[in-house]
């Protein structure tokens, strides 16, 4: 059976993708500042976003 995504789900995925891009940009900037604790926090946030997107996809 083919899963159908609602517009709300599509919007949520798009928002999560934008958040992920923002976090990846922050991670790149922090990489140069040697802030390892914050880098790890951002990596965890990115993982959570990716996990949520996988769960939202049919």
C-alpha positions as CSV (number, residue, x, y, z in Angstrom):
1,X,0.0,0.0,0.0
2,X,1.3,3.4,-0.9
3,X,1.6,5.8,2.0
4,X,0.3,9.3,1.5
5,X,1.8,12.2,3.3
6,X,-0.4,15.0,4.4
7,X,0.7,18.6,3.7
8,X,1.3,19.0,7.4
9,X,3.8,16.1,7.3
10,X,5.5,17.6,4.2
11,X,5.7,21.0,5.9
12,X,7.2,19.4,9.1
13,X,9.8,17.5,7.1
14,X,10.8,20.7,5.2
15,X,11.1,22.6,8.5
16,X,13.2,19.8,10.0
17,X,15.5,19.9,6.9
18,X,15.9,23.7,7.3
19,X,16.8,23.2,11.0
20,X,19.3,20.5,10.0
21,X,21.0,22.8,7.5
22,X,21.2,25.6,10.1
23,X,22.8,23.2,12.6
24,X,25.2,21.9,10.0
25,X,26.3,25.5,9.3
26,X,26.7,26.1,13.1
27,X,28.7,22.9,13.4
28,X,31.1,24.0,10.6
29,X,31.6,27.4,12.3
30,X,32.2,25.8,15.6
31,X,34.7,23.4,14.1
32,X,37.1,26.2,13.7
33,X,36.5,27.5,17.2
34,X,37.4,24.1,18.8
35,X,34.3,24.0,21.0
36,X,34.0,20.3,21.3
37,X,31.1,20.2,23.8
38,X,28.9,22.4,21.7
39,X,29.9,20.4,18.5
40,X,28.8,17.2,20.2
41,X,25.4,18.8,21.2
42,X,24.8,20.0,17.7
43,X,25.7,16.5,16.3
44,X,23.1,15.0,18.7
45,X,20.5,17.5,17.5
46,X,21.2,16.7,13.9
47,X,20.9,12.9,14.6
48,X,17.5,13.5,16.3
49,X,16.3,15.6,13.4
50,X,17.3,12.9,10.9
51,X,15.7,10.2,13.1
52,X,12.4,12.2,13.2
53,X,12.5,12.7,9.4
54,X,12.9,8.9,8.9
55,X,9.9,8.3,11.2
56,X,7.8,10.8,9.3
57,X,8.5,9.3,5.9
58,X,6.2,6.5,4.8
